[in-house]
Amino acid sequence: MAVLEGDELEKALLAFVKSQRSVADPAAVAAATDASFAKGIGGTKADHIAEKLMSEALRDTNLSQGAKASGESAFEAWIKGTSMAATKVANGKAAPPPGEYAKGKWIRTLNQQETCYLYVHTATYQVQGTRPEDYVGDDDGGPAVDPFASFPTTNLDGLKDTISDLWKGFKSALILCDGDSGYAEARAQLEKDGAIFLDVKPFVQGVIKTKIKFADHVETARQTAVKAMKAGKTMVIDLSDVGTPDWKEKICGVEAYKKVFPSWMLSPENNRECDKHGQIFKKEDKKDGPNGEDWDEHLNKTIVDYRIVYLSSCGPGNYEKDITLPFLPLGKWSAVRIKNVSNVREISIKALVTAIDEAVHAHGKVPLVLDETENTDTFLAFQHTSVIEMKGLILKKATIGIDGVREEMRKKLVEALKNGNTLLLRLTNSAPDLLGDYATDDCFPAKAVFGCRTEEIEEEEDPTEQQATGFGGML
């Protein structure tokens, strides 16, 4: 018979592996004899048992008539007629030496029930249900590569919190939307959150193009800032696609404007207590508060929630040049991008791992998997997964209390982090308030978990240990 090589060899291997209904049964592994294992085709004893439990392997149409008549599977016929290493294994000798490993690669297929991946090595014939560390997923292309994965990132849902967090650290957020569509979505979200906008085009493009005098727009900027301060709102300085004006040299430092729009109005450090009696607050701005309180007392309450944000359609790859960063107040801002989010889509079980990776790494989102069957649970059970059974914990809350539930969640989170596992929050038909009732900094810091990023913290008392990478989360 012809010796199978290249693509034909891989097809035969995958046909053999796909015919298996499951990976090894631990009880069956324990019962296996050393003699039986020695006659196997390589790999672990668990893999050997898994091969023996397979249903009749798929037939290869290219097999000889003799092979068909004898009832041999494609893999059985192939292993008798190919490499010397394979022949030795078939004759009961030792499995292929480690040197054979480097001559092949890992390939994979779904098992017969399409509930999990099975991997087979093309040189040593090792079969296993867990993803090998050196497996290269050239069959599905792998997740999209994000060239700015380390760049500070947020999403529309977390935009308001991101702005507040930066403001608390005495920084204004420079929001990078990476395109017109992202810019439109971010602007709509900020409008929904009650922000007040200041357009800088009259400053940047001039009176000829905008028909607005520079001095008039300085007054508009003052009115916008005062309005935002009195209402306790966020003032969005809308850079759109035109960049920023030179605030110091053209506005805040100019004799004619520096008392109307002084530099402190752009500083997160200095506007906690504003110069209420300066020229920025005119007579019409000094009306009493809504409950009859003095205007300055009311201002002291509202200015606490005042924020400044710069909004740009630039992305992390071009913002430094296109915005003209030296024109922004020095050291008073921090850039953060908004990732565009993919829509809901239907996928096959085979594409699940890739879809999860893309949601986390390419979109900065925790994937929400909707499946009316149990196929996803079964599939993920073989993919290094730590599971938090939320419905069960909700029921246990009556006996162990909310603190006990949070402790159970903490243990699973630590398990996932230490082993590089995916953290699966299995909701079934429950809808717990994960950001409210179940979130604590000590047990389940939901904001950090759902932020799709990890930070390594070094402490002197921590023992040196080897930790796996690959932590991710999903619902």
VOLO-521370 format. One line per field, with one value per residue (C-alpha): x, y, z; residue number from 1. Coordinates in steps of 0.25 Angstrom, whole numbers. Example, Ala and Ser with C-alpha at 12.3 -4.5 7.8 and 13.67 -1.06 7.14 Angstrom:
BEGIN
u	[49/55]
v	[-18/-4]
w	[31/29]
num	[1/2]
***
This chain:
BEGIN
u	[0/4/11/3/11/8/-7/-11/-4/-11/-24/-23/-18/-30/-40/-35/-35/-49/-55/-53/-65/-57/-44/-38/-47/-38/-44/-40/-26/-24/-28/-19/-7/7/8/-4/2/15/9/2/5/12/7/2/-5/-18/-16/-14/-27/-34/-30/-35/-48/-51/-62/-59/-50/-54/-50/-41/-45/-31/-28/-25/-36/-29/-29/-44/-47/-39/-47/-35/-37/-29/-20/-17/-14/-5/3/7/13/19/31/41/37/22/26/34/22/13/22/21/34/37/29/36/48/47/56/44/35/43/40/25/14/1/-12/-26/-40/-53/-57/-69/-79/-73/-72/-57/-44/-34/-20/-11/4/9/22/19/4/2/-13/-19/-31/-24/-17/-2/7/14/1/0/-14/-12/-25/-33/-23/-24/-29/-27/-14/-16/-3/-7/-11/-3/-9/-18/-32/-47/-60/-73/-79/-67/-64/-71/-63/-50/-52/-54/-43/-33/-39/-36/-22/-21/-22/-32/-35/-31/-41/-36/-47/-39/-48/-61/-70/-63/-64/-79/-81/-73/-79/-93/-89/-84/-96/-105/-97/-100/-87/-86/-77/-68/-64/-50/-51/-52/-39/-32/-38/-40/-50/-50/-54/-63/-69/-67/-57/-46/-50/-64/-61/-52/-65/-72/-62/-63/-78/-77/-68/-76/-89/-82/-76/-90/-97/-86/-84/-73/-68/-63/-53/-57/-44/-51/-41/-35/-26/-24/-21/-9/-16/-4/1/-12/-22/-19/-6/-11/-13/-27/-32/-24/-34/-46/-41/-29/-20/-26/-39/-32/-25/-30/-22/-26/-41/-45/-47/-49/-46/-61/-59/-50/-55/-59/-72/-80/-93/-102/-94/-96/-111/-115/-116/-129/-132/-130/-115/-105/-98/-84/-89/-96/-84/-75/-85/-86/-71/-67/-73/-68/-59/-51/-49/-42/-49/-42/-45/-30/-25/-13/-5/-6/-11/3/5/-9/-13/0/1/11/-1/-9/-7/6/5/-10/-16/-15/-18/-28/-34/-48/-49/-60/-68/-73/-88/-95/-92/-95/-83/-80/-75/-62/-60/-63/-49/-45/-57/-54/-40/-44/-55/-45/-32/-37/-49/-46/-60/-64/-71/-86/-88/-103/-105/-119/-111/-101/-90/-83/-81/-76/-67/-61/-59/-47/-41/-35/-47/-50/-65/-73/-87/-94/-108/-103/-97/-109/-117/-106/-106/-118/-109/-94/-98/-93/-79/-78/-82/-72/-61/-65/-64/-50/-45/-49/-43/-30/-30/-32/-21/-11/-13/-16/-30/-42/-52/-66/-77/-89/-102/-111/-125/-120/-117/-108/-103/-89/-84/-93/-96/-85/-73/-63/-49/-44/-52/-57/-52/-62/-57/-43/-48/-57/-47/-40/-26/-17/-6/6/8/21/22/34/27/21/28/34/25/23/9/2/-2/-15/-25/-38/-53/-66/-81]
v	[0/14/22/33/46/61/65/51/47/58/54/40/44/53/43/34/44/49/35/36/39/44/46/36/31/32/19/12/18/12/-2/-2/-12/-8/-18/-12/2/-3/-7/6/17/26/37/35/23/32/34/20/16/27/21/7/13/19/14/8/18/25/18/24/23/22/9/-3/-14/-23/-13/-11/-25/-27/-16/-8/7/18/20/5/3/15/12/-2/4/17/21/12/18/15/1/-1/3/-6/-18/-15/-7/6/18/28/35/50/53/49/60/71/65/67/77/77/76/76/73/72/59/51/58/72/75/77/78/66/68/58/59/56/49/43/40/45/48/57/66/78/88/86/98/98/96/106/108/111/103/115/127/129/142/156/162/176/184/193/183/190/204/209/204/206/203/211/205/208/222/230/222/223/239/239/230/239/252/246/245/259/256/259/248/249/240/233/228/222/226/234/223/221/236/237/226/232/246/239/232/245/253/242/244/258/264/279/281/291/291/296/297/312/313/303/306/321/331/330/316/316/330/331/342/336/346/342/327/330/336/323/315/322/321/306/304/312/305/291/296/301/288/278/273/268/278/271/279/273/272/263/262/276/274/284/299/304/307/314/323/326/327/325/333/344/357/359/345/341/347/341/327/325/313/307/305/293/288/276/280/295/296/288/302/312/327/330/346/346/351/337/338/350/356/347/335/338/335/327/312/304/303/318/316/326/324/321/311/304/305/298/286/285/287/274/267/276/268/272/262/263/256/252/243/239/226/221/220/235/243/248/255/259/265/273/269/280/290/282/286/280/268/270/259/244/237/225/219/213/200/197/185/174/171/159/147/133/123/108/101/100/115/117/118/128/136/137/141/152/158/159/163/170/177/178/171/160/150/147/133/129/114/107/93/88/87/100/95/81/88/97/86/82/96/99/106/110/110/119/113/126/120/110/121/130/118/116/130/127/117/123/137/147/147/132/134/144/135/124/133/138/124/121/134/131/117/123/134/124/113/122/117/123/128/124/130/120/128/118/125/134/149/153/167/164/179/181/171/161/171/174/178/167/155/159/172/172/185/179/165/170/180/169/172/167/174/167/172/168/167/163/153/146/132/130/122/118/124/120/131/131/136/141/142/140/139]
w	[0/-2/9/14/16/17/16/14/27/34/29/33/47/49/44/54/65/61/62/77/86/98/104/114/126/139/144/131/131/145/140/129/129/127/116/108/110/104/91/89/79/88/98/112/118/118/103/100/107/100/87/91/95/81/72/59/52/39/26/16/2/-3/5/-3/-5/5/16/14/14/27/34/37/40/32/44/46/31/31/44/38/25/29/37/44/57/55/51/64/72/64/68/83/84/91/87/77/84/88/76/67/74/67/53/55/59/67/59/64/61/69/74/68/77/74/89/91/83/82/78/71/68/54/59/72/70/84/86/97/100/106/97/96/100/86/78/67/62/48/45/50/49/64/70/64/68/75/72/84/94/105/102/113/108/112/106/105/117/126/120/131/142/134/133/148/152/144/150/164/160/155/140/129/120/105/99/86/78/66/55/51/56/69/71/68/78/89/87/88/101/107/103/109/122/122/117/112/99/95/80/77/62/63/70/61/47/49/46/31/31/43/42/57/63/72/83/83/84/96/102/98/104/117/117/115/126/136/132/134/148/153/148/153/139/130/120/107/99/85/77/67/55/56/67/79/79/86/100/106/95/88/99/114/113/104/112/106/109/122/131/123/122/131/131/144/137/129/142/150/161/163/160/172/178/167/167/169/169/157/143/139/147/143/149/141/146/161/162/175/175/172/187/190/195/191/178/183/193/182/173/184/184/169/165/172/160/150/140/127/116/102/91/78/66/66/70/78/65/60/72/76/63/58/72/74/88/92/91/102/117/121/130/132/123/120/107/107/95/93/86/76/81/72/70/75/65/64/64/64/76/68/67/82/87/76/78/93/91/81/90/102/94/82/88/103/106/115/105/109/103/100/98/101/100/109/98/102/117/112/102/112/122/114/112/125/132/146/148/158/159/161/163/173/181/180/187/197/201/211/219/217/216/205/211/210/195/192/199/189/177/182/183/168/164/170/164/150/152/158/147/135/134/128/138/135/142/139/141/135/137/148/147/159/161/159/160/173/183/180/177/188/187/196/189/176/170/159/152/151/147/136/131/123/128/139/147/153/168/174/189/197/205/193/191/177/169/154/149/137/127/119/130/124/128/122/126]
num	[1/2/3/4/5/6/7/8/9/10/11/12/13/14/15/16/17/18/19/20/21/22/23/24/25/26/27/28/29/30/31/32/33/34/35/36/37/38/39/40/41/42/43/44/45/46/47/48/49/50/51/52/53/54/55/56/57/58/59/60/61/62/63/64/65/66/67/68/69/70/71/72/73/74/75/76/77/78/79/80/81/82/83/84/85/86/87/88/89/90/91/92/93/94/95/96/97/98/99/100/101/102/103/104/105/106/107/108/109/110/111/112/113/114/115/116/117/118/119/120/121/122/123/124/125/126/127/128/129/130/131/132/133/134/135/136/137/138/139/140/141/142/143/144/145/146/147/148/149/150/151/152/153/154/155/156/157/158/159/160/161/162/163/164/165/166/167/168/169/170/171/172/173/174/175/176/177/178/179/180/181/182/183/184/185/186/187/188/189/190/191/192/193/194/195/196/197/198/199/200/201/202/203/204/205/206/207/208/209/210/211/212/213/214/215/216/217/218/219/220/221/222/223/224/225/226/227/228/229/230/231/232/233/234/235/236/237/238/239/240/241/242/243/244/245/246/247/248/249/250/251/252/253/254/255/256/257/258/259/260/261/262/263/264/265/266/267/268/269/270/271/272/273/274/275/276/277/278/279/280/281/282/283/284/285/286/287/288/289/290/291/292/293/294/295/296/297/298/299/300/301/302/303/304/305/306/307/308/309/310/311/312/313/314/315/316/317/318/319/320/321/322/323/324/325/326/327/328/329/330/331/332/333/334/335/336/337/338/339/340/341/342/343/344/345/346/347/348/349/350/351/352/353/354/355/356/357/358/359/360/361/362/363/364/365/366/367/368/369/370/371/372/373/374/375/376/377/378/379/380/381/382/383/384/385/386/387/388/389/390/391/392/393/394/395/396/397/398/399/400/401/402/403/404/405/406/407/408/409/410/411/412/413/414/415/416/417/418/419/420/421/422/423/424/425/426/427/428/429/430/431/432/433/434/435/436/437/438/439/440/441/442/443/444/445/446/447/448/449/450/451/452/453/454/455/456/457/458/459/460/461/462/463/464/465/466/467/468/469/470/471/472/473/474/475]
***
